[in-house]
Amino acid sequence: MAANAYDTDLDRNPANHQPLTPLVFLERAARTHPDHLAVVHGPLRRTYRDFHKRAKRLASALAKRGIGRGDTVSVMLANTPAMLECHYGVPMTGAVLNTLNTRLDAAIIGFSLDHADAKVVITDREFSRVMKPALAAAKVTPLVIDYDDPEFTGAGERIGTLDYEAFVAEGDTDFVRKHPGDEWDAISLNYTSGTTGNPKGVVYHHRGAALTATGNVVNCGMGKHPVYLWTLPMFHCNGWCFPWSISVVAGTHVCLRQVRAGLMYELMAEHGVTHLCGAPIVMSTLLNAADHERKPLAGPVQFFTAAAPPPESVLVAMKEAGFEVTHLYGLTETYGPSVINDWHRDWDALPVEQWGALKARQGVPYVGLDDLTVMDPAHMVPVPADGTTLGEVMFRGNVVMKGYLKNKKATDEAFAGGWFHSGDLGVMHPDGYVQLKDRAKDIIISGGENISSIEVEDALYKHPAVAAVAVVAKPDEKWGETPCAFVELREGKSASAEDLITWCREHLAAFKCPRHVVFTEIPKTSTGKIQKFKLRDMAKGA
């Protein structure tokens, strides 16, 4: 390509080009709003000045122990101030933060520590029962630091050689953070909650973390000084990058160890919470709160949810309870949410059924995501934007992972054809909004017809007695597969299997209706996702 005037004597230099990183957000907040409330946890109140100083102390203490670029610091922490400090202090050294899922078993955690080659482990006393055997089984021998949260009063023991507060006190507040040499440098490592085999290690870079963090602010309509309640686990996709987002607008983190209805309402009322995120189970917890647990809200609370689209009845109930629900979509590999149901104001005037149908769509690309499409994966061409033709949802842009750690084969497969393959099946609507129809592995093929489990679930969710439902394929000698519905009923409500099947016949084509209904507690992951692989096993014997 021939050079032109814009390419001549206009080179990058330190004055005009710095690698993107979310670490600057805390620095700016501490400089601009040093006395603003940054962190709330029980009686603890911490300003941005103190938050920044503690993050620098943590970084300094780690650096003194030889932790630096390319090292992994694994943390087993609840949604506490220490977890927030790790999101800044660890990458300030150039190291990579690995947030461990607090509900996994010792074998998987031990595998993760070895796979990540963890140099340091910071662990909450609550999780000693799983961390102790995990560390014993692991081949690595990291420095183990105990975090003893005053808000945790349950059982647990110290299993490390150092106390977190004493360790932070070793650090210096004048520590100068390491700038990433390149915004492509790794900032965090998140293990997927795989349903079979060992989990894959998803690597995030500073650029993607910074763009997702600012994208959250833009897409979620966060003005100055929002108050954010931590109902979403910070171990899940780094809390969708919100530990970094809140600093952009100098907001307040309201920490929460456990999702409990009474405490959530209490904290929302006391602190004037404006935003929270979570899986549909969090909505159910709020809506099913006892009368004595509810507290009046100061104003509308923005609730951002992912996973399965909320049923229309839940969306209506949340709106009546004072919550504005926005549906997001993404994967661990896309830093959490990277698609948003960007709402049009004139849709508010639509009849409830149309309003609910639009609310259930996943939506359009986040600010920060370059492109989102639905492809025929066999030929890598977009499907028609007709709202009916099924294809695989694919992503492209700066908020897609670097790849899978030490797994070139899986990385190459995920990025085949220059797009990230989500494994989710969906349609593209004429207005450019994507809607999921199923996971590729969850589609039910009955008598040669494709049945979307989500479509059947949506129909069942509209039944007034249904609290939760999941539909999977059940082997069938005649049809190959047929839908099998697993149902949890609302408290005080009743319905028989025949009632629900009859209901489905009134709302679905006959071949899509479940032939079997099982009433049981539906198994879920630690982040609230339904474990359909377990249900498929159960369906075989249903």
LOLUM-157882 format. One line per 4 residues: number of its first residue (from 1); their letters; for each residue x, y, z of C-alpha. Coordinates in nm, 3 decimals, decimal comma, m for minus. Layout:
NUM> a> X:Y:Z ~ ...
***
This chain:
1> maan> 0,000:0,000:0,000 ~ 0,141:0,336:m0,102 ~ 0,229:0,578:0,176 ~ 0,040:0,905:0,201
5> aydt> 0,068:1,221:0,404 ~ m0,132:1,072:0,689 ~ 0,121:0,792:0,723 ~ 0,428:1,017:0,725
9> dldr> 0,590:1,149:1,045 ~ 0,276:1,067:1,242 ~ 0,399:0,769:1,439 ~ 0,275:0,626:1,765
13> npan> 0,460:0,744:2,074 ~ 0,396:0,737:2,451 ~ 0,222:1,073:2,435 ~ m0,041:0,972:2,183
17> hqpl> m0,080:0,598:2,228 ~ m0,123:0,390:2,543 ~ m0,255:0,034:2,568 ~ m0,620:0,022:2,670
21> tplv> m0,667:m0,115:3,023 ~ m0,947:m0,091:3,283 ~ m0,690:m0,017:3,554 ~ m0,699:0,354:3,468
25> fler> m1,065:0,371:3,571 ~ m0,991:0,329:3,942 ~ m0,701:0,573:3,921 ~ m0,927:0,836:3,765
29> aart> m1,206:0,777:4,019 ~ m0,962:0,809:4,309 ~ m0,820:1,130:4,164 ~ m1,153:1,288:4,071
33> hpdh> m1,384:1,161:4,348 ~ m1,147:1,059:4,630 ~ m1,405:1,103:4,907 ~ m1,697:0,939:4,726
37> lavv> m1,823:0,612:4,873 ~ m1,676:0,326:4,671 ~ m1,740:0,009:4,872 ~ m2,008:m0,094:5,121
41> hgpl> m1,987:m0,424:5,307 ~ m2,183:m0,467:5,628 ~ m2,069:m0,175:5,848 ~ m1,759:m0,114:5,633
45> rrty> m1,751:0,206:5,427 ~ m1,455:0,270:5,198 ~ m1,390:0,574:4,976 ~ m1,227:0,573:4,635
49> rdfh> m0,910:0,711:4,789 ~ m0,889:0,413:5,025 ~ m1,002:0,160:4,761 ~ m0,722:0,270:4,531
53> krak> m0,463:0,267:4,810 ~ m0,558:m0,086:4,912 ~ m0,539:m0,210:4,553 ~ m0,190:m0,061:4,526
57> rlas> m0,087:m0,217:4,857 ~ m0,207:m0,558:4,735 ~ m0,015:m0,514:4,409 ~ 0,297:m0,406:4,597
61> alak> 0,278:m0,703:4,835 ~ 0,241:m0,942:4,541 ~ 0,529:m0,780:4,353 ~ 0,752:m0,814:4,661
65> rgig> 0,682:m1,188:4,646 ~ 0,800:m1,199:4,285 ~ 0,459:m1,195:4,116 ~ 0,466:m1,030:3,775
69> rgdt> 0,375:m1,052:3,408 ~ 0,236:m1,389:3,305 ~ 0,192:m1,523:3,659 ~ m0,151:m1,644:3,770
73> vsvm> m0,312:m1,540:4,099 ~ m0,615:m1,758:4,173 ~ m0,882:m1,634:4,413 ~ m1,165:m1,823:4,582
77> lant> m1,371:m1,535:4,713 ~ m1,731:m1,429:4,759 ~ m1,860:m1,086:4,652 ~ m1,647:m0,901:4,906
81> paml> m1,414:m0,597:4,916 ~ m1,116:m0,831:4,876 ~ m1,255:m0,960:4,546 ~ m1,287:m0,603:4,419
85> echy> m0,931:m0,525:4,527 ~ m0,802:m0,831:4,342 ~ m0,959:m0,711:4,017 ~ m0,722:m0,415:4,029
89> gvpm> m0,430:m0,518:4,249 ~ m0,348:m0,840:4,065 ~ m0,329:m0,694:3,710 ~ m0,144:m0,389:3,846
93> tgav> 0,156:m0,623:3,876 ~ 0,116:m0,753:3,521 ~ m0,019:m1,082:3,657 ~ m0,340:m1,258:3,553
97> lntl> m0,642:m1,286:3,782 ~ m0,814:m1,626:3,795 ~ m1,147:m1,609:3,980 ~ m1,255:m1,957:4,089
101> ntrl> m1,617:m2,068:4,094 ~ m1,702:m2,097:4,463 ~ m1,944:m2,386:4,409 ~ m1,723:m2,627:4,217
105> daai> m1,582:m2,947:4,363 ~ m1,225:m3,001:4,480 ~ m1,123:m3,210:4,178 ~ m1,216:m2,942:3,924
109> igfs> m1,059:m2,667:4,133 ~ m0,741:m2,871:4,171 ~ m0,732:m2,918:3,793 ~ m0,781:m2,543:3,741
113> ldha> m0,497:m2,452:3,979 ~ m0,261:m2,686:3,796 ~ m0,374:m2,583:3,449 ~ m0,332:m2,215:3,541
117> dakv> 0,000:m2,283:3,719 ~ m0,125:m2,071:4,008 ~ 0,153:m1,893:4,198 ~ m0,072:m1,743:4,467
121> vitd> m0,412:m1,850:4,600 ~ m0,628:m1,612:4,805 ~ m0,913:m1,802:4,966 ~ m1,211:m1,709:5,183
125> refs> m1,243:m1,906:5,505 ~ m1,593:m2,014:5,403 ~ m1,452:m2,224:5,120 ~ m1,179:m2,403:5,315
129> rvmk> m1,373:m2,729:5,303 ~ m1,327:m2,751:4,926 ~ m0,999:m2,558:4,893 ~ m0,808:m2,772:5,141
133> pala> m0,849:m3,098:4,943 ~ m0,814:m2,910:4,612 ~ m0,474:m2,774:4,717 ~ m0,373:m3,116:4,849
137> aakv> m0,460:m3,279:4,516 ~ m0,297:m3,009:4,300 ~ 0,060:m3,046:4,179 ~ 0,132:m2,674:4,215
141> tplv> 0,236:m2,536:4,554 ~ 0,116:m2,174:4,554 ~ 0,145:m1,924:4,835 ~ m0,191:m1,955:5,015
145> idyd> m0,343:m1,645:5,175 ~ m0,654:m1,660:5,396 ~ m0,926:m1,398:5,375 ~ m1,131:m1,390:5,694
149> dpef> m1,436:m1,178:5,616 ~ m1,594:m1,030:5,932 ~ m1,936:m1,064:5,765 ~ m1,897:m1,444:5,747
153> tgag> m1,993:m1,608:6,074 ~ m2,021:m1,969:5,959 ~ m1,782:m2,263:5,985 ~ m1,446:m2,272:5,813
157> erig> m1,076:m2,279:5,889 ~ m0,761:m2,097:5,793 ~ m0,560:m2,313:5,555 ~ m0,292:m2,068:5,440
161> tldy> 0,031:m1,932:5,577 ~ m0,068:m1,565:5,563 ~ m0,365:m1,348:5,655 ~ m0,501:m1,127:5,375
165> eafv> m0,512:m0,808:5,582 ~ m0,158:m0,865:5,709 ~ m0,045:m0,937:5,353 ~ m0,200:m0,614:5,219
169> aegd> m0,037:m0,422:5,503 ~ 0,304:m0,537:5,372 ~ 0,247:m0,334:5,055 ~ 0,325:0,028:4,978
173> tdfv> 0,065:0,288:4,881 ~ 0,313:0,457:4,647 ~ 0,338:0,145:4,429 ~ 0,349:0,234:4,061
177> rkhp> 0,146:m0,014:3,859 ~ 0,291:m0,200:3,568 ~ 0,146:m0,074:3,241 ~ 0,055:m0,359:3,008
181> gdew> 0,322:m0,380:2,741 ~ 0,040:m0,440:2,498 ~ m0,335:m0,416:2,541 ~ m0,339:m0,775:2,410
185> dais> m0,170:m0,883:2,736 ~ m0,381:m1,120:2,944 ~ m0,570:m0,966:3,237 ~ m0,783:m1,257:3,357
189> lnyt> m0,852:m1,627:3,323 ~ m1,203:m1,769:3,356 ~ m1,280:m2,140:3,345 ~ m1,596:m2,241:3,165
193> sgtt> m1,849:m2,441:3,361 ~ m1,823:m2,734:3,124 ~ m2,079:m3,012:3,153 ~ m1,843:m3,288:3,043
197> gnpk> m1,468:m3,326:3,089 ~ m1,237:m3,061:3,224 ~ m1,329:m2,694:3,188 ~ m1,156:m2,473:2,932
201> gvvy> m0,958:m2,168:3,042 ~ m1,089:m1,855:2,871 ~ m0,828:m1,578:2,852 ~ m0,930:m1,210:2,854
205> hhrg> m0,704:m0,923:2,746 ~ m0,679:m0,567:2,881 ~ m0,836:m0,422:2,565 ~ m1,145:m0,639:2,583
209> aalt> m1,188:m0,580:2,956 ~ m1,167:m0,202:2,909 ~ m1,410:m0,203:2,618 ~ m1,663:m0,428:2,792
213> atgn> m1,639:m0,222:3,111 ~ m1,712:0,103:2,926 ~ m1,969:m0,078:2,711 ~ m2,157:m0,173:3,028
217> vvnc> m2,176:0,193:3,126 ~ m2,309:0,298:2,784 ~ m2,539:0,004:2,718 ~ m2,680:m0,010:3,071
221> gmgk> m2,743:0,364:3,093 ~ m2,523:0,425:3,396 ~ m2,503:0,791:3,487 ~ m2,271:0,946:3,745
225> hpvy> m2,246:0,768:4,082 ~ m2,472:0,464:4,031 ~ m2,522:0,229:4,326 ~ m2,460:m0,130:4,221
229> lwtl> m2,574:m0,432:4,424 ~ m2,352:m0,739:4,381 ~ m2,610:m1,011:4,315 ~ m2,404:m1,147:4,024
233> pmfh> m2,106:m1,363:4,128 ~ m1,780:m1,180:4,058 ~ m1,624:m1,515:3,968 ~ m1,859:m1,533:3,669
237> cngw> m1,689:m1,366:3,369 ~ m1,525:m1,126:3,617 ~ m1,873:m1,018:3,721 ~ m1,944:m0,931:3,354
241> cfpw> m1,660:m0,676:3,395 ~ m1,869:m0,460:3,631 ~ m1,588:m0,445:3,894 ~ m1,415:m0,223:3,638
245> sisv> m1,731:m0,054:3,503 ~ m1,839:0,100:3,832 ~ m1,511:0,294:3,860 ~ m1,577:0,458:3,521
249> vagt> m1,867:0,651:3,674 ~ m1,739:0,653:4,035 ~ m2,027:0,440:4,155 ~ m2,075:0,252:4,480
253> hvcl> m2,027:m0,124:4,511 ~ m2,268:m0,275:4,761 ~ m2,119:m0,616:4,842 ~ m2,336:m0,919:4,906
257> rqvr> m2,211:m1,261:5,013 ~ m2,537:m1,447:4,955 ~ m2,845:m1,379:4,744 ~ m3,127:m1,360:4,998
261> aglm> m3,453:m1,173:4,936 ~ m3,473:m0,994:5,271 ~ m3,115:m0,870:5,264 ~ m3,142:m0,759:4,900
265> yelm> m3,449:m0,546:4,972 ~ m3,285:m0,409:5,286 ~ m2,969:m0,305:5,099 ~ m3,164:m0,162:4,805
269> aehg> m3,373:0,052:5,037 ~ m3,086:0,161:5,262 ~ m2,836:0,253:4,991 ~ m3,066:0,357:4,706
273> vthl> m2,947:0,082:4,471 ~ m2,989:0,179:4,105 ~ m2,852:m0,125:3,921 ~ m2,807:m0,499:3,965
277> cgap> m2,745:m0,801:3,744 ~ m2,822:m1,167:3,770 ~ m2,969:m1,487:3,634 ~ m3,348:m1,540:3,630
281> ivms> m3,322:m1,712:3,970 ~ m3,243:m1,371:4,125 ~ m3,566:m1,233:3,982 ~ m3,757:m1,527:4,124
285> tlln> m3,599:m1,467:4,465 ~ m3,708:m1,103:4,463 ~ m4,059:m1,176:4,339 ~ m4,114:m1,460:4,587
289> aadh> m4,002:m1,255:4,888 ~ m4,232:m1,266:5,188 ~ m4,426:m0,949:5,269 ~ m4,214:m0,881:5,577
293> erkp> m3,894:m0,902:5,367 ~ m4,000:m0,638:5,113 ~ m3,894:m0,276:5,149 ~ m4,008:0,023:4,941
297> lagp> m3,763:0,120:4,666 ~ m3,653:0,481:4,623 ~ m3,707:0,461:4,247 ~ m3,693:0,224:3,951
301> vqff> m3,409:m0,027:3,977 ~ m3,240:m0,137:3,655 ~ m3,212:m0,515:3,644 ~ m2,993:m0,677:3,377
305> taaa> m3,043:m1,047:3,321 ~ m2,889:m1,308:3,095 ~ m2,932:m1,685:3,046 ~ m3,276:m1,795:2,927
309> pppe> m3,513:m1,513:2,826 ~ m3,743:m1,427:3,117 ~ m4,103:m1,546:3,076 ~ m4,354:m1,275:2,993
313> svlv> m4,527:m1,320:3,331 ~ m4,198:m1,262:3,515 ~ m4,121:m0,949:3,313 ~ m4,462:m0,803:3,394
317> amke> m4,429:m0,892:3,764 ~ m4,082:m0,734:3,782 ~ m4,211:m0,414:3,625 ~ m4,495:m0,399:3,877
321> agfe> m4,241:m0,452:4,160 ~ m4,034:m0,151:4,050 ~ m3,766:m0,317:3,837 ~ m3,684:m0,231:3,475
325> vthl> m3,557:m0,554:3,320 ~ m3,317:m0,555:3,024 ~ m3,219:m0,879:2,860 ~ m2,849:m0,932:2,782
329> yglt> m2,674:m1,219:2,609 ~ m2,319:m1,343:2,585 ~ m2,084:m1,619:2,688 ~ m1,774:m1,656:2,902
333> etyg> m1,583:m1,627:2,575 ~ m1,732:m1,281:2,508 ~ m1,655:m1,127:2,852 ~ m2,011:m1,196:2,959
337> psvi> m2,274:m0,971:2,797 ~ m2,199:m0,850:2,446 ~ m2,551:m0,840:2,306 ~ m2,836:m0,626:2,442
341> ndwh> m3,207:m0,601:2,379 ~ m3,180:m0,232:2,294 ~ m3,530:m0,115:2,375 ~ m3,735:0,127:2,164
345> rdwd> m3,952:0,361:2,367 ~ m4,249:0,324:2,133 ~ m4,256:m0,049:2,211 ~ m4,385:0,036:2,559
349> alpv> m4,726:0,116:2,409 ~ m4,766:m0,228:2,249 ~ m5,011:m0,488:2,382 ~ m4,860:m0,706:2,654
353> eqwg> m4,821:m1,010:2,427 ~ m4,623:m0,816:2,163 ~ m4,428:m0,631:2,434 ~ m4,332:m0,964:2,595
357> alka> m4,229:m1,116:2,260 ~ m3,996:m0,823:2,191 ~ m3,858:m0,832:2,547 ~ m3,761:m1,198:2,502
361> rqgv> m3,524:m1,130:2,212 ~ m3,151:m1,123:2,279 ~ m3,095:m0,819:2,061 ~ m2,815:m0,634:1,887
365> pyvg> m2,439:m0,593:1,938 ~ m2,305:m0,415:2,247 ~ m2,110:m0,099:2,197 ~ m1,766:m0,257:2,167
369> lddl> m1,870:m0,565:1,967 ~ m1,789:m0,526:1,599 ~ m2,044:m0,767:1,454 ~ m2,308:m1,022:1,542
373> tvmd> m2,470:m1,256:1,294 ~ m2,658:m1,581:1,247 ~ m2,479:m1,815:1,006 ~ m2,530:m2,143:0,832
377> pahm> m2,221:m2,302:0,994 ~ m2,173:m2,555:0,716 ~ m2,124:m2,287:0,450 ~ m2,044:m1,981:0,666
381> vpvp> m2,307:m1,762:0,504 ~ m2,568:m1,554:0,690 ~ m2,918:m1,700:0,710 ~ m3,208:m1,489:0,578
385> adgt> m3,324:m1,223:0,825 ~ m3,677:m1,363:0,830 ~ m3,714:m1,450:1,198 ~ m3,759:m1,819:1,121
389> tlge> m3,451:m1,962:0,949 ~ m3,231:m2,128:1,210 ~ m2,852:m2,083:1,219 ~ m2,562:m2,054:1,462
393> vmfr> m2,509:m1,724:1,643 ~ m2,157:m1,591:1,579 ~ m1,953:m1,298:1,712 ~ m1,664:m1,090:1,586
397> gnvv> m1,481:m0,808:1,760 ~ m1,262:m0,679:2,040 ~ m1,475:m0,823:2,319 ~ m1,411:m1,181:2,216
401> mkgy> m1,156:m1,380:2,419 ~ m0,789:m1,423:2,325 ~ m0,858:m1,797:2,318 ~ m0,844:m2,105:2,539
405> lknk> m0,533:m2,142:2,755 ~ m0,307:m2,428:2,640 ~ m0,576:m2,557:2,402 ~ m0,495:m2,463:2,043
409> katd> m0,735:m2,718:1,894 ~ m1,036:m2,579:2,083 ~ m0,929:m2,221:2,004 ~ m0,897:m2,293:1,632
413> eafa> m1,237:m2,463:1,627 ~ m1,401:m2,173:1,810 ~ m1,260:m1,918:1,562 ~ m1,306:m2,118:1,239
417> ggwf> m1,382:m1,893:0,944 ~ m1,290:m1,575:1,127 ~ m1,591:m1,577:1,361 ~ m1,642:m1,697:1,716
421> hsgd> m1,885:m1,988:1,708 ~ m2,120:m1,966:2,007 ~ m2,284:m2,308:1,973 ~ m2,620:m2,131:2,017
425> lgvm> m2,891:m2,164:1,756 ~ m3,100:m1,861:1,672 ~ m3,276:m1,654:1,410 ~ m3,218:m1,305:1,274
429> hpdg> m3,529:m1,085:1,266 ~ m3,586:m0,837:0,983 ~ m3,499:m0,547:1,215 ~ m3,153:m0,694:1,289
433> yvql> m3,235:m0,832:1,634 ~ m3,112:m1,183:1,714 ~ m3,325:m1,429:1,906 ~ m3,197:m1,755:2,050
437> kdra> m3,392:m2,070:1,981 ~ m3,170:m2,328:2,148 ~ m2,825:m2,460:2,212 ~ m2,714:m2,673:1,919
441> kdii> m2,695:m2,969:2,156 ~ m3,042:m2,897:2,301 ~ m3,247:m2,891:1,981 ~ m3,502:m3,175:1,977
445> isgg> m3,541:m3,363:1,648 ~ m3,873:m3,547:1,650 ~ m3,983:m3,733:1,338 ~ m3,742:m3,523:1,133
449> enis> m3,883:m3,194:1,268 ~ m3,669:m2,954:1,469 ~ m3,829:m2,849:1,799 ~ m3,690:m2,558:2,000
453> siev> m3,686:m2,646:2,368 ~ m3,704:m2,272:2,443 ~ m4,030:m2,240:2,248 ~ m4,189:m2,524:2,447
457> edal> m4,056:m2,375:2,773 ~ m4,204:m2,035:2,683 ~ m4,546:m2,192:2,637 ~ m4,528:m2,372:2,971
461> ykhp> m4,405:m2,061:3,154 ~ m4,730:m1,891:3,061 ~ m4,926:m2,143:3,268 ~ m5,016:m1,974:3,600
465> avaa> m4,902:m2,273:3,809 ~ m4,554:m2,304:3,659 ~ m4,259:m2,149:3,848 ~ m3,971:m2,304:3,652
469> vavv> m3,945:m2,538:3,356 ~ m3,683:m2,704:3,139 ~ m3,748:m2,913:2,830 ~ m3,510:m3,175:2,691
473> akpd> m3,518:m3,460:2,440 ~ m3,637:m3,801:2,556 ~ m3,543:m4,099:2,333 ~ m3,845:m4,242:2,153
477> ekwg> m3,857:m4,560:1,945 ~ m4,108:m4,419:1,696 ~ m4,011:m4,051:1,670 ~ m3,643:m4,068:1,758
481> etpc> m3,689:m3,799:2,023 ~ m3,983:m3,629:2,190 ~ m3,997:m3,332:2,429 ~ m3,988:m3,410:2,801
485> afve> m4,073:m3,125:3,041 ~ m3,933:m3,093:3,393 ~ m4,145:m2,859:3,602 ~ m4,137:m2,680:3,936
489> lreg> m4,480:m2,553:4,046 ~ m4,548:m2,223:4,220 ~ m4,605:m2,240:4,592 ~ m4,974:m2,292:4,661
493> ksas> m5,053:m2,377:4,297 ~ m5,132:m2,717:4,145 ~ m5,143:m2,871:3,799 ~ m5,127:m3,226:3,667
497> aedl> m4,914:m3,352:3,382 ~ m5,225:m3,380:3,168 ~ m5,320:m3,019:3,252 ~ m4,985:m2,895:3,125
501> itwc> m4,988:m3,111:2,812 ~ m5,338:m2,986:2,731 ~ m5,216:m2,629:2,786 ~ m4,932:m2,685:2,539
505> rehl> m5,173:m2,823:2,278 ~ m5,361:m2,494:2,297 ~ m5,044:m2,290:2,238 ~ m4,818:m2,506:2,018
509> aafk> m4,826:m2,727:1,713 ~ m4,911:m3,082:1,820 ~ m4,570:m3,230:1,735 ~ m4,399:m2,976:1,965
513> cprh> m4,599:m3,066:2,276 ~ m4,426:m3,265:2,551 ~ m4,538:m3,625:2,585 ~ m4,393:m3,650:2,935
517> vvft> m4,403:m3,408:3,229 ~ m4,189:m3,464:3,539 ~ m4,244:m3,260:3,857 ~ m3,909:m3,215:4,031
521> eipk> m3,651:m2,962:4,147 ~ m3,457:m2,854:3,839 ~ m3,077:m2,884:3,876 ~ m2,885:m2,562:3,815
525> tstg> m2,523:m2,448:3,798 ~ m2,375:m2,206:4,050 ~ m2,464:m1,919:3,817 ~ m2,828:m2,023:3,785
529> kiqk> m2,808:m2,197:3,448 ~ m3,019:m2,510:3,412 ~ m2,809:m2,827:3,379 ~ m2,982:m2,991:3,086
533> fklr> m2,723:m3,267:3,062 ~ m2,851:m3,396:3,397 ~ m3,209:m3,368:3,281 ~ m3,133:m3,563:2,963
537> dmak> m3,009:m3,850:3,179 ~ m3,321:m3,824:3,394 ~ m3,545:m3,817:3,085 ~ m3,418:m4,154:2,968
541> ga> m3,582:m4,314:3,268 ~ m3,883:m4,085:3,293
***
